[in-house]
Amino acid sequence: MRGLFNINNPVMRFIIKLFDCIVLSVLWAVFSLPIITMGAATTALYYTVFHYLREEEGYLWKYFWNSFKENFKRSTLASLALLAMLAFLIYDAVALRLLIMAGNPLGRLYGVILVLIVVAIVWGIYLAAYCARFNGTVREVLRISFYLMMAHPLRSLGIMAIVFMCGVLIATIPGLAAFLPALSCWGASYWIEQIFELHLKQDEEKREEES
């Protein structure tokens, strides 16, 4: 019985990690409430997932709050462009949905717009992850995060699948929103970190060739 409550016990470790995911998901939702702060909140989420959940370093709240403060301006400015794009795409999706109901053939573009919406959300994940892990101007964050997403289509499709499944599960069982945001970010981080490693390796090789 004593071993069951040992923090090194696999069951206890799972319970602790699940609780951490719940806390992180709630923090992300609360700090995203004004919408315009969603970029900074997502950056803080990724930073904490990587350092606290994956690397098991430091303290959850300290990592989340420090990242939110330090990256607030850059993440917010970068994400505002993305949020404007998402708003435009969602408006188009609603309009095309109405065209489908009216029998207009242009309504066939509805599926294309939905795909673009998912792509924009995935770009937002890359953007937040890049802000969390690297320095750079707003323009660099937008440009490099988009380049990395497009340069690694298979991994981006995997991240897209995670985002899609997360959305479907939350829409089906709303209670899962209590921990799925952090859990899906955790899953996506494995592909994203592989991409970052390749990116850093290519930059290092390029510098060596130039020198």
FIROLO-660383 format. One record per residue: residue in three letters; x, y, z of N, C-alpha, C, CB in turn. Coordinates in steps of 0.05 Angstrom, whole numbers, plus 32768, in hexadecimal, padded with zeros to 4 digits. Glycine has a CB too. Layout:
N
ALAXYZXYZXYZXYZ ...
# end
This chain:
211
MET80117FE880008000800080008012801980007FED80008018 ARG80288017800F803A802E8011804680347FF5805080298025 GLY804C801F7FE6805880237FCC804580307FB8806180097FC1 LEU802B802D7FBC801780397FAA801980577FAB7FFB80307FB2 PHE801F80637FC2802080807FC5803C808B7FC2801480887FE0 ASN804F807B7FBA806A80847FB4806980947F9A807E806C7FB1 ILE807580AC7F9A807380BE7F83808280B27F6B807E80D97F8A ASN8094809F7F6F80A280927F598092807A7F4D80BD80887F62 ASN807B80747F5A806A805F7F50805E80687F36805480587F65 PRO805D80577F21805280607F078036806B7F08805280487EF4 VAL8025805F7F1A800A80697F1D800980857F287FF980567F2F MET801A808A7F3D801B80A47F49802780B97F36802C80A37F63 ARG803B80B17F27804780C37F13803380CB7EFE805F80B67F06 PHE802280B87EF6800D80BE7EE27FF980D17EEE7FFF80A47ED9 ILE7FF180CD7F077FDD80DE7F147FE880FB7F177FD580D37F30 ILE800280FC7F1E800F81167F22801081257F07802B81137F2E LYS801881177EF2801A81237ED87FFF812C7ECD802781107EC4 LEU7FEB811C7ED37FCF81237ECB7FC6813C7ED97FBC810C7ED0 PHE7FCC813E7EF37FC581567F037FD4816E7EF87FCC81517F21 ASP7FEE816B7EF17FFD81817EE57FF1818A7ECB801A81787EE1 CYS7FE781777EBB7FDA817E7EA17FC1818E7EA67FD481657E91 ILE7FB281867EBB7F9981947EC27FA081B17ECA7F8A81867ED8 VAL7FB481B47EDC7FBB81CF7EE57FC581E07ECE7FD281CD7EFA LEU7FD681D57EBC7FE081E47EA57FCA81EB7E927FF581D37E97 SER7FB781D97E8D7FA181DF7E7B7F8F81F57E867F9081C57E76 VAL7F8B81F57EA07F7A820A7EAC7F8982247EAB7F7482027ECA LEU7FA382247EB17FB2823D7EAF7FB282487E927FCF82387EB7 TRP7FB582367E7F7FB5823F7E637F9A824B7E5C7FBB82277E50 ALA7F84823E7E647F6982497E5E7F6482647E6B7F5482347E67 VAL7F6C82667E847F68827F7E937F7882967E877F6F827C7EB0 PHE7F9182917E807FA282A67E757F9C82AC7E587FBF829E7E78 SER7F8C829B7E4B7F84829F7E2F7F6982AD7E2D7F8282857E21 LEU7F5C82B27E447F4182BD7E437F3E82D77E347F3882C17E5F PRO7F5082EA7E367F4C83027E267F5082FE7E087F5F83187E30 ILE7F5682E67DFF7F5B82DE7DE47F7682E97DD97F4482E87DD2 ILE7F7A83037DDC7F93830F7DD27FAB83057DE17F91832E7DD3 THR7FA882FA7DF97FBE82EF7E087FC282D17E037FBA82F47E26 MET7FB382C67DF17FB582A97DEC7FD182A17DE27FA082A17DD8 GLY7FDD82B27DD27FF882AC7DC9800C82A97DDF800182C17DB5 ALA800C82BD7DF2801E82BC7E09801782A47E1B801C82D67E18 ALA7FFE829E7E1E7FF582887E2F7FFE826D7E227FD782877E33 THR7FFC826B7E08800582527DFB8023824F7DFB7FFB82527DDE THR803182657DF9804E82657DFC8056825B7E18805A82807DF6 ALA804982667E2C804E825D7E48804782407E4C803E826F7E5B LEU803282377E3F802A821B7E41803F82097E35800F82167E32 TYR804982107E1D805D81FF7E10807781FF7E21806382097DF4 TYR807F82177E2A809882197E3A809682077E53809C82377E42 THR808082087E60807C81F87E79807A81DA7E73806382017E88 VAL806C81D47E5D806B81B77E55808781AC7E50805981B47E3C PHE809781BC7E4180B281B27E3A80C481B07E5380BF81C57E26 HIS80C581C57E6380D881C57E7980CE81B67E9280DE81E27E81 TYR80B481B97E9880AA81AD7EB180A081917EAC809481BE7EBC LEU8090818C7E99808581717E958099815E7E88806C81737E84 ARG80A781687E7380B981567E6480D481547E7280BD81607E48 GLU80E0816B7E7980FB816B7E8480FA81687EA3810A81847E7D GLU80E2816B7EAF80DF81697ECC80F1817D7EDB80E4814C7ED5 GLU80F081967ED2810081AB7EDF80EE81BF7EEC811281B97ECA GLY80F881CB7F0180EB81E37F0D80CF81DE7F1880EA81F87EFA TYR80BF81F57F1780A481F57F23809081FE7F0E80A382077F3B LEU807A81F17F0D806581F67EF8805D82137EF7804D81E47EFD TRP8053821E7F0D8049823A7F0C805F824E7F05803D82417F27 LYS807782497F11808D825C7F0C8094825C7EEE80A582547F1C TYR809682457EE2809D82447EC5808782517EB480A182277EBD PHE806E824A7EBB805882557EAA805782747EAD803D82497EB4 TRP8058827E7EC58055829B7EC9806D82AA7EBD805282A17EE6 ASN808582A07EC2809D82AE7EB7809D82AE7E9980B682A07EC1 SER809682987E8C809582977E6F807F82AA7E658090827B7E65 PHE806882AB7E72805282BC7E6A805B82DA7E6A803982B87E7C LYS806982E17E7F807282FD7E82808883047E6E807C83027E9E GLU809C82F37E6C80B382F87E5B80AC82F97E3D80C982E47E61 ASN809A82E87E35809382E67E19807982F47E11809182C97E11 PHE806E83037E248053830E7E20805283207E07804B831F7E38 LYS806383347E05806283477DEF806683397DD48077835D7DF3 ARG807C832A7DD38083831D7DB9806E83097DB1809E830F7DBC SER806582F87DC3805182E37DBD803682F07DB5804D82D07DD5 THR802F83057DC4801583127DBF8014831F7DA3800F83277DD4 LEU802A832E7D9D802B833B7D83802B83277D6C8044834D7D81 ALA803A83117D6F803B82FD7D5A802182EE7D57805182E97D60 SER801482E97D6E7FFB82D97D6C7FE382EA7D637FF482CE7D87 LEU7FE583057D657FCF83167D5C7FCB83147D3E7FD583347D63 ALA7FE283117D2F7FE0830D7D127FD282F37D0C7FFC830E7D05 LEU7FD982DF7D1B7FCD82C47D187FAF82C47D1F7FDC82AF7D28 LEU7FA882D27D357F8D82D37D3E7F7B82E27D297F8A82E17D59 ALA7F8782F77D1C7F7883057D077F7382F37CF07F89831E7CFE MET7F8782E27CE97F8382CF7CD37F6E82BB7CDA7F9D82C17CCD LEU7F6E82B17CF37F5A829D7CFC7F3E82A97CFC7F6182937D18 ALA7F3C82C27D047F2282CF7D047F1782D17CE87F2482EC7D11 PHE7F2882D87CD57F2082DA7CB97F1782BE7CAE7F3782E57CA8 LEU7F2682A97CB57F20828E7CAC7F0682847CB87F37827B7CB2 ILE7F02828A7CD17EE982817CDF7ED182907CD37EEB82877CFD TYR7ED482A97CCD7EBF82B97CC07EB882AC7CA57EC782D67CBC ASP7ECD82A57C957EC982977C7C7EBB827D7C7F7EE382947C6D ALA7EC3826E7C947EB782547C987E9982567C9E7EC482457CB0 VAL7E92826A7CAE7E75826E7CB47E6682767C9B7E7282847CCA ALA7E7282887C8B7E6582917C727E61827A7C5F7E7582A77C65 LEU7E7682697C5C7E7482527C4A7E60823D7C547E9082457C46 ARG7E5E823B7C6E7E4A82287C7A7E2E82317C727E4D82277C98 LEU7E2A824B7C727E0F82567C6A7E0A82517C4D7E0E82747C71 LEU7E2082527C3C7E1D824D7C207E1682307C1B7E3782547C11 ILE7E22821E7C2B7E1B82017C287DFD81FD7C2E7E2C81F07C3C MET7DF3820A7C437DD782077C4A7DC582137C347DD182157C65 ALA7DD082277C267DC082337C107DC382247BF67DC882507C0D GLY7DD582107BF57DD982017BDD7DEC820E7BC97DBF81FC7BD0 ASN7DFB82227BD17E0E822F7BC07E26821E7BBC7E15824B7BCB PRO7E30821A7BA37E4782097B9F7E6182137BAB7E4C82067B81 LEU7E63822D7BB17E7A82387BBE7E7E822D7BDB7E7882577BC0 GLY7E6982217BE57E6A82157C007E7E81FE7C017E4F820C7C08 ARG7E8681F47BEA7E9981DD7BE97EB481E67BF57E9D81D37BCD LEU7EB982007BF67ED382097C007ED482087C1F7ED782267BF8 TYR7EBD82007C2B7EBB81FF7C487ED181EC7C547EA081F47C50 GLY7ED581D57C477EE981C27C517F0581CD7C4F7EE781A87C41 VAL7F0B81DC7C3A7F2581E97C377F2A81FD7C4D7F2781F77C1C ILE7F16820C7C547F1982207C697F1E82137C847F0082327C6B LEU7F1081FD7C897F1481EE7CA27F3181E47CA57F0081D67CA4 VAL7F3C81DA7C8E7F5781D17C8E7F6A81E87C947F5F81C47C73 LEU7F6581FF7C887F7582177C8D7F7482207CAA7F6D822E7C7A ILE7F5D821D7CB67F5A82257CD27F6C82137CE47F3C82227CDB VAL7F6B81F97CDE7F7C81E67CED7F9A81ED7CE97F7681C97CE5 VAL7FA181F37CD07FBD81FA7CC97FC582137CD97FC081FF7CAB ALA7FB482277CDB7FBA823F7CEA7FBD82397D077FA382547CE6 ILE7FAD82277D127FB082207D2E7FCB82127D337F99820D7D37 VAL7FD282007D207FEC81F27D22800382067D217FEF81DD7D0C TRP8000821A7D0F8015822F7D0D8017823D7D28800E82437CF7 GLY800082427D358000824E7D4F8010823E7D647FE482537D59 ILE800E82247D62801E82137D74803B82157D6F801581F57D72 TYR804382157D55805F82197D4E806982347D58806382167D2F LEU805882487D54805F82637D5B806482657D79804982777D53 ALA8052825A7D898055825A7DA6806D824B7DAF803C824F7DB4 ALA807282337DA2808982237DAA80A382317DA4808882087D9B TYR80A4823E7D8D80BD824D7D8580C282647D9980BB82577D68 CYS80AD82727DA080B082887DB380BA827D7DCE809582977DB7 ALA80B082667DD680B7825A7DEF80D482517DF080A582437DF6 ARG80DF82497DD980F9823C7DD98110824E7DCE80F882237DC9 PHE810982637DBE811E82727DB1811782907DB38120826A7D94 ASN812C82A07DAF812982BD7DAE812482C57D91814282CC7DB9 GLY811C82DE7D8C811782E77D71810282FD7D71810F82D17D5F THR8102830D7D5C80EE83227D5980D383157D5280F783367D44 VAL80BE83267D5280A3831C7D4B80A483127D2E808F83337D4E ARG80B183217D1C80B283197D0080C082FE7CFD80C0832F7CEF GLU80D682FB7D0C80E582E17D0A80D582CA7D1580FF82E47D1A VAL80C682CF7D2A80B582BA7D3680A082B17D2280A882C37D50 LEU809382C47D15807E82BE7D01808A82AF7CE9807082D77CF8 ARG80A182B97CE080AD82AE7CC780B882927CCC80C382C07CBD ILE80C8828F7CE280D582757CE780C182607CEF80EB82797CFD SER80AE82677D00809A82537D08808A82497CF18087825F7D1D PHE8083825B7CDE807482527CC6808682417CB4806A826B7CB6 TYR809F82497CB180B282397CA180B5821D7CAC80CD82477CA0 LEU80B8821B7CC780BC82007CD380A481EF7CCF80C282047CF1 MET808C81FB7CD1807381EB7CCD807281E17CB1805B81FD7CD3 MET807881F17C9D807681E97C81808D81D77C79807582027C70 ALA80A481DA7C8580BC81CA7C7E80BB81AD7C8880D581D77C88 HIS80A981A87C9C80A7818E7CA7808981857CA680B1818D7CC5 PRO807F817F7C8E806281797C8B805881617C9A805D81767C6E LEU8069814C7C9B805F81337CA9805C81387CC78073811C7CA4 ARG806F81457CD3806D814B7CF08056815F7CF5808881557CFB SER805481727CE2803E81857CE5802381787CE38041819B7CD0 LEU802181647CD1800881557CCF800281457CE9800981417CB7 GLY8017813B7CF68013812E7D0F800981417D25802E81227D19 ILE801481597D25800B816D7D387FEE81757D32801D81867D38 MET7FE881777D187FCD817E7D0F7FB981697D187FCC81817CF0 ALA7FC2814F7D177FB0813A7D207FAB813C7D3E7FBD811E7D19 ILE7FC081437D4E7FBD81467D6A7FA9815C7D707FD8814C7D78 VAL7FAC81737D627F9A818A7D667F7D81827D5F7FA381A27D56 PHE7F7A81747D497F5F816C7D407F5281597D537F61815F7D24 MET7F6181457D5C7F5681327D6F7F4F813F7D8A7F6A811B7D74 CYS7F6081527D927F5B81607DAB7F4181707DA97F7281737DB2 GLY7F3D817E7D927F25818D7D8E7F0C817C7D8D7F27819D7D74 VAL7F0E81657D807EF781527D7E7EF081477D997EFD813B7D6A LEU7F05813F7DA97F0081337DC37EF381487DD67F1A81297DCF ILE7EFD81617DD57EF281757DE77ED5817C7DDF7F03818F7DE6 ALA7ED0817D7DC47EB581827DBB7EA2816B7DC37EB481857D9C THR7EAC81537DC37E9C813C7DCB7E9881397DE97EA881227DC0 ILE7EAF813D7DF77EAE813B7E157EBB81547E207EBD81217E1F PRO7EAC81697E247EB881837E2D7ECA81817E467EA281967E33 GLY7EC4816E7E577ED4816B7E707EF281657E6A7EC981557E81 LEU7EF8815A7E537F1381547E4C7F24816D7E487F1481437E32 ALA7F1781847E457F25819E7E437F3581A47E5C7F1181B57E3D ALA7F3081967E717F3E819A7E8A7F5B81937E897F31818B7EA1 PHE7F6381807E767F7F81787E757F8981747E587F83815F7E84 LEU7F7881737E447F81816E7E297F9381847E1D7F69816A7E17 PRO7F8E819E7E227FA081B27E177FBD81AD7E1E7F9881CD7E20 ALA7FC381A87E377FDF81A37E3F7FE981887E347FE181A37E5E LEU7FD781747E357FDF81597E2B7FE581597E0D7FC981457E31 SER7FD581677DFE7FD981697DE17FF381797DDB7FC181767DD2 CYS7FF8818E7DEA8010819E7DE78029818C7DED801081B67DF9 TRP8026817C7E02803B81697E09804181567DF2803381597E23 GLY802C814B7DE6803081387DD0803C81467DB88015812C7DC8 ALA8033815E7DB1803D816D7D9A805A81757D9E802C81857D94 SER806281797DB7807D81837DBC8092816F7DB3808081887DDA TYR808C81557DB280A181427DAA80A881467D8C809781257DAE TRP8094814B7D7B809981507D5F80A6816C7D5C807F814F7D4F ILE809D817F7D6A80A7819A7D6880C4819C7D70809781AE7D78 GLU80CB818E7D8680E7818E7D8F80FA81807D7B80E981817DAB GLN80F0816C7D6E8100815F7D59810681737D4280F181467D4D ILE80F181827D3B80F581977D26810981AC7D2F80D981A47D20 PHE810781B57D49811981C97D53813681BE7D52811181D17D70 GLU813A81A57D59815481997D59816081997D3C8154817D7D64 LEU814F81927D29815881937D0D815F81B07D04814381877CFB HIS814E81C37D0D815281DF7D07816C81E97D12813A81EF7D12 LEU817281E27D2B818B81EB7D3781A381DE7D2A818A81E57D55 LYS81A081C57D2381B681B67D1681BC81C37CFB81AF81987D13 GLN81A881CA7CEC81AB81D67CD181B981F17CD4819181D97CC3 ASP81B082017CE881BC821B7CED81DA82197CF481AD822A7D03 GLU81E082057D0581FC82007D0D820D81F87CF581FE81EA7D23 GLU820281E67CE4821181DE7CCC821581F57CB9820281C77CBD LYS820182077CB78203821E7CA5821882317CAF81E8822C7CA3 ARG821A82357CC9822E82477CD5824A823C7CD18229824B7CF3 GLU824D82217CD2826682157CCE827082187CB1826581F77CD6 GLU825D82167C9F826482197C82826C82357C7C824C82117C71 GLU825F82497C89826682657C848280826D7C91824F82767C8F SER8288825F7CA682A182667CB482B882567CAA829E82617CD2 
# end
